[in-house]
Amino acid sequence: MFETHAYVLAVVPPKMYLRDSKSKGETIVQGIGESFFTLLEMVPHRGATLHPQERLSIEKDVRSKIDHVKRRIFFEDLAPESEAELPLVVEIIVTKHEHRFVQFFNEAAPITTRLHSLQLLPGIGQTLMWALLDQRKREPFKSFEDIAARTKLQNPKKVLTARIIDELKEDVKRWLFVRPPRRDEEKERSR
């Protein structure tokens, strides 16, 4: 369950201190993994130029602008620039992997007798859920446009992006797309 590629959210330069003309620390790249939406803190190679929304390989033994992944971070660790860039980058990933997310609409199953996993998406209540289930039974959805044309869900991409951001903020009880953070493990490593 490791990420192979990540998108740059922001490049955070080393901190400058007023009394010191030298900067302290190292340049950090905050990014998000492409497969599991893991928020990451990465160290770039010296002299590498990185831009927000840039896709990078973060596999070991692969030439990249990233020297190494420093650690997994949480939503509250994001710099303001990263937080502002997050919805755009998540939407880029959702768009790039449209087939995977359309497949979710085609295969989503009930969680309990009273709750369906489609209802975990923002704006999808009983009525829209039944319309989605009815339409997918007739014929599986082929694209986001197909979902919008056959149901009242106007922008599936925005709905998915909102859900993923809620999961990154940990504002959820159930996880659909983001690998759940293990805060206990992270605290142990930082000791």
ROTORVEX-275560 format. One record per residue (C-alpha): chain; y, z, x; residue in three letters. Coordinates in steps of 0.5 Angstrom, whole numbers, plus 500, padded with zeros to 3 digits. Example, Ala and Ser with C-alpha at 12.3 -4.5 7.8 and 13.67 -1.06 7.14 Angstrom:
<pts>
+---+-----+-----+-----+-----+
! c !  yy !  zz !  xx !   r !
+---+-----+-----+-----+-----+
! A ! 491 ! 516 ! 525 ! ALA !
! A ! 498 ! 514 ! 527 ! SER !
+---+-----+-----+-----+-----+
</pts>
This chain:
<pts>
+---+-----+-----+-----+-----+
! c !  yy !  zz !  xx !   r !
+---+-----+-----+-----+-----+
! A ! 500 ! 500 ! 500 ! MET !
! A ! 505 ! 498 ! 505 ! PHE !
! A ! 511 ! 494 ! 505 ! GLU !
! A ! 511 ! 487 ! 509 ! THR !
! A ! 518 ! 485 ! 507 ! HIS !
! A ! 524 ! 488 ! 505 ! ALA !
! A ! 531 ! 486 ! 503 ! TYR !
! A ! 537 ! 489 ! 506 ! VAL !
! A ! 541 ! 493 ! 501 ! LEU !
! A ! 547 ! 495 ! 507 ! ALA !
! A ! 548 ! 496 ! 514 ! VAL !
! A ! 550 ! 503 ! 515 ! VAL !
! A ! 554 ! 504 ! 522 ! PRO !
! A ! 554 ! 510 ! 527 ! PRO !
! A ! 558 ! 515 ! 525 ! LYS !
! A ! 565 ! 515 ! 529 ! MET !
! A ! 568 ! 522 ! 530 ! TYR !
! A ! 576 ! 523 ! 531 ! LEU !
! A ! 575 ! 527 ! 537 ! ARG !
! A ! 570 ! 522 ! 540 ! ASP !
! A ! 572 ! 515 ! 542 ! SER !
! A ! 564 ! 514 ! 542 ! LYS !
! A ! 560 ! 513 ! 536 ! SER !
! A ! 554 ! 518 ! 535 ! LYS !
! A ! 547 ! 516 ! 532 ! GLY !
! A ! 545 ! 509 ! 531 ! GLU !
! A ! 546 ! 503 ! 526 ! THR !
! A ! 541 ! 504 ! 520 ! ILE !
! A ! 539 ! 499 ! 515 ! VAL !
! A ! 538 ! 501 ! 508 ! GLN !
! A ! 533 ! 497 ! 504 ! GLY !
! A ! 528 ! 496 ! 499 ! ILE !
! A ! 521 ! 493 ! 499 ! GLY !
! A ! 519 ! 487 ! 496 ! GLU !
! A ! 512 ! 489 ! 493 ! SER !
! A ! 513 ! 496 ! 491 ! PHE !
! A ! 520 ! 497 ! 491 ! PHE !
! A ! 520 ! 503 ! 496 ! THR !
! A ! 527 ! 505 ! 499 ! LEU !
! A ! 527 ! 505 ! 506 ! LEU !
! A ! 531 ! 506 ! 512 ! GLU !
! A ! 530 ! 502 ! 518 ! MET !
! A ! 533 ! 501 ! 525 ! VAL !
! A ! 535 ! 494 ! 527 ! PRO !
! A ! 534 ! 491 ! 534 ! HIS !
! A ! 540 ! 491 ! 538 ! ARG !
! A ! 545 ! 486 ! 537 ! GLY !
! A ! 541 ! 483 ! 530 ! ALA !
! A ! 546 ! 481 ! 525 ! THR !
! A ! 544 ! 483 ! 518 ! LEU !
! A ! 547 ! 482 ! 511 ! HIS !
! A ! 546 ! 485 ! 504 ! PRO !
! A ! 540 ! 481 ! 500 ! GLN !
! A ! 537 ! 478 ! 506 ! GLU !
! A ! 530 ! 478 ! 506 ! ARG !
! A ! 526 ! 481 ! 513 ! LEU !
! A ! 519 ! 482 ! 515 ! SER !
! A ! 517 ! 489 ! 517 ! ILE !
! A ! 510 ! 488 ! 519 ! GLU !
! A ! 508 ! 491 ! 526 ! LYS !
! A ! 507 ! 486 ! 531 ! ASP !
! A ! 512 ! 480 ! 528 ! VAL !
! A ! 518 ! 478 ! 530 ! ARG !
! A ! 524 ! 480 ! 526 ! SER !
! A ! 531 ! 483 ! 526 ! LYS !
! A ! 528 ! 490 ! 525 ! ILE !
! A ! 525 ! 494 ! 531 ! ASP !
! A ! 522 ! 499 ! 526 ! HIS !
! A ! 522 ! 503 ! 519 ! VAL !
! A ! 524 ! 510 ! 520 ! LYS !
! A ! 522 ! 513 ! 514 ! ARG !
! A ! 522 ! 512 ! 506 ! ARG !
! A ! 528 ! 515 ! 503 ! ILE !
! A ! 530 ! 517 ! 496 ! PHE !
! A ! 535 ! 514 ! 491 ! PHE !
! A ! 540 ! 520 ! 493 ! GLU !
! A ! 540 ! 518 ! 500 ! ASP !
! A ! 543 ! 511 ! 499 ! LEU !
! A ! 550 ! 510 ! 502 ! ALA !
! A ! 555 ! 508 ! 496 ! PRO !
! A ! 554 ! 500 ! 499 ! GLU !
! A ! 547 ! 500 ! 498 ! SER !
! A ! 547 ! 503 ! 491 ! GLU !
! A ! 552 ! 498 ! 489 ! ALA !
! A ! 547 ! 492 ! 492 ! GLU !
! A ! 541 ! 495 ! 489 ! LEU !
! A ! 541 ! 492 ! 482 ! PRO !
! A ! 543 ! 485 ! 485 ! LEU !
! A ! 537 ! 486 ! 490 ! VAL !
! A ! 532 ! 488 ! 485 ! VAL !
! A ! 534 ! 482 ! 480 ! GLU !
! A ! 533 ! 478 ! 486 ! ILE !
! A ! 526 ! 481 ! 487 ! ILE !
! A ! 524 ! 480 ! 480 ! VAL !
! A ! 526 ! 473 ! 479 ! THR !
! A ! 522 ! 471 ! 486 ! LYS !
! A ! 516 ! 474 ! 483 ! HIS !
! A ! 517 ! 472 ! 476 ! GLU !
! A ! 510 ! 471 ! 475 ! HIS !
! A ! 508 ! 478 ! 476 ! ARG !
! A ! 513 ! 481 ! 471 ! PHE !
! A ! 511 ! 476 ! 466 ! VAL !
! A ! 504 ! 478 ! 467 ! GLN !
! A ! 506 ! 485 ! 465 ! PHE !
! A ! 508 ! 482 ! 459 ! PHE !
! A ! 502 ! 479 ! 457 ! ASN !
! A ! 497 ! 485 ! 460 ! GLU !
! A ! 501 ! 491 ! 458 ! ALA !
! A ! 496 ! 496 ! 454 ! ALA !
! A ! 497 ! 502 ! 450 ! PRO !
! A ! 498 ! 509 ! 454 ! ILE !
! A ! 496 ! 513 ! 448 ! THR !
! A ! 495 ! 512 ! 441 ! THR !
! A ! 502 ! 513 ! 439 ! ARG !
! A ! 506 ! 510 ! 446 ! LEU !
! A ! 505 ! 503 ! 449 ! HIS !
! A ! 507 ! 501 ! 456 ! SER !
! A ! 512 ! 496 ! 453 ! LEU !
! A ! 516 ! 501 ! 450 ! GLN !
! A ! 517 ! 504 ! 457 ! LEU !
! A ! 522 ! 498 ! 458 ! LEU !
! A ! 529 ! 500 ! 456 ! PRO !
! A ! 531 ! 497 ! 449 ! GLY !
! A ! 524 ! 496 ! 447 ! ILE !
! A ! 522 ! 500 ! 440 ! GLY !
! A ! 516 ! 499 ! 435 ! GLN !
! A ! 519 ! 493 ! 432 ! THR !
! A ! 520 ! 489 ! 438 ! LEU !
! A ! 514 ! 491 ! 441 ! MET !
! A ! 510 ! 489 ! 435 ! TRP !
! A ! 513 ! 482 ! 436 ! ALA !
! A ! 511 ! 481 ! 443 ! LEU !
! A ! 504 ! 483 ! 442 ! LEU !
! A ! 504 ! 478 ! 436 ! ASP !
! A ! 507 ! 473 ! 440 ! GLN !
! A ! 502 ! 474 ! 446 ! ARG !
! A ! 496 ! 474 ! 442 ! LYS !
! A ! 498 ! 467 ! 439 ! ARG !
! A ! 499 ! 464 ! 446 ! GLU !
! A ! 500 ! 468 ! 453 ! PRO !
! A ! 508 ! 468 ! 455 ! PHE !
! A ! 509 ! 463 ! 461 ! LYS !
! A ! 516 ! 465 ! 463 ! SER !
! A ! 522 ! 469 ! 462 ! PHE !
! A ! 525 ! 464 ! 458 ! GLU !
! A ! 519 ! 463 ! 454 ! ASP !
! A ! 519 ! 471 ! 452 ! ILE !
! A ! 526 ! 470 ! 450 ! ALA !
! A ! 525 ! 464 ! 446 ! ALA !
! A ! 519 ! 467 ! 442 ! ARG !
! A ! 522 ! 474 ! 441 ! THR !
! A ! 528 ! 478 ! 440 ! LYS !
! A ! 528 ! 480 ! 448 ! LEU !
! A ! 534 ! 476 ! 450 ! GLN !
! A ! 534 ! 478 ! 458 ! ASN !
! A ! 527 ! 480 ! 460 ! PRO !
! A ! 530 ! 480 ! 467 ! LYS !
! A ! 535 ! 485 ! 466 ! LYS !
! A ! 530 ! 490 ! 462 ! VAL !
! A ! 526 ! 490 ! 468 ! LEU !
! A ! 531 ! 491 ! 473 ! THR !
! A ! 534 ! 497 ! 469 ! ALA !
! A ! 527 ! 500 ! 468 ! ARG !
! A ! 526 ! 499 ! 476 ! ILE !
! A ! 532 ! 502 ! 477 ! ILE !
! A ! 530 ! 508 ! 473 ! ASP !
! A ! 524 ! 509 ! 476 ! GLU !
! A ! 528 ! 509 ! 483 ! LEU !
! A ! 532 ! 514 ! 480 ! LYS !
! A ! 526 ! 518 ! 478 ! GLU !
! A ! 528 ! 518 ! 471 ! ASP !
! A ! 522 ! 517 ! 468 ! VAL !
! A ! 515 ! 521 ! 467 ! LYS !
! A ! 511 ! 514 ! 468 ! ARG !
! A ! 511 ! 509 ! 473 ! TRP !
! A ! 510 ! 502 ! 472 ! LEU !
! A ! 513 ! 498 ! 478 ! PHE !
! A ! 515 ! 503 ! 483 ! VAL !
! A ! 510 ! 507 ! 488 ! ARG !
! A ! 512 ! 514 ! 486 ! PRO !
! A ! 515 ! 518 ! 491 ! PRO !
! A ! 511 ! 524 ! 494 ! ARG !
! A ! 517 ! 529 ! 496 ! ARG !
! A ! 512 ! 534 ! 498 ! ASP !
! A ! 509 ! 530 ! 504 ! GLU !
! A ! 516 ! 527 ! 506 ! GLU !
! A ! 519 ! 535 ! 506 ! LYS !
! A ! 512 ! 536 ! 511 ! GLU !
! A ! 514 ! 531 ! 515 ! ARG !
! A ! 521 ! 533 ! 516 ! SER !
! A ! 519 ! 540 ! 519 ! ARG !
+---+-----+-----+-----+-----+
</pts>
